[in-house]
Amino acid sequence: MEQRRRPAPEVRHLPRTRPGAARQALRRRRQWSGDQLSPLRTVRRVGIALGGGAVLALGIVLIPYPGPGWLVVFAGLAILATEFAWAGRVLAFARARYDQWTAWLRRQPLPLRLLVLAATGLVVLATLWLLGVFSLVAGWFGIHDPRIDPPFSRLTG
């Protein structure tokens, strides 16, 4: 009797993964177990997100104004980076671009630097006008000039 061979089982190839991907997945699973899911940890993360987001938003508003606008932006990102990895990457990127910008500006001739300063001043004045600061301060002194009223105050509702 002739012995019949069984057909070879079908070989399924698993999708290729990066070296160490299984280790990373295990580490991620361990991170999210235990204290990561505790209510205190969640409250802390939400608090850091709200506080860091508020500081970051304030810093973005303060950028065109004289003073520590960029410092406040970096502080907000640093607060967020204590809990969120993406904020650390954004912080490193923003600091590098800020350093590049200031180095480029230092290499420029004085007239161009003065032009950048004037443009920044115009942004500040336009923002103050849009927010109605000039009209508010003029009202303190009893001065009313419709030219300094913000454009949205002329709208009738």
Salt bridges, closest charged atoms under 4 A:
GLU83 OE2 - ARG41 NH2 2.73
GLU83 OE1 - ARG44 NH1 2.48
GLU83 OE2 - ARG45 NH1 3.27
ASP145 OD2 - ARG147 NH2 2.85
ASP149 OD2 - HIS144 NE2 3.97
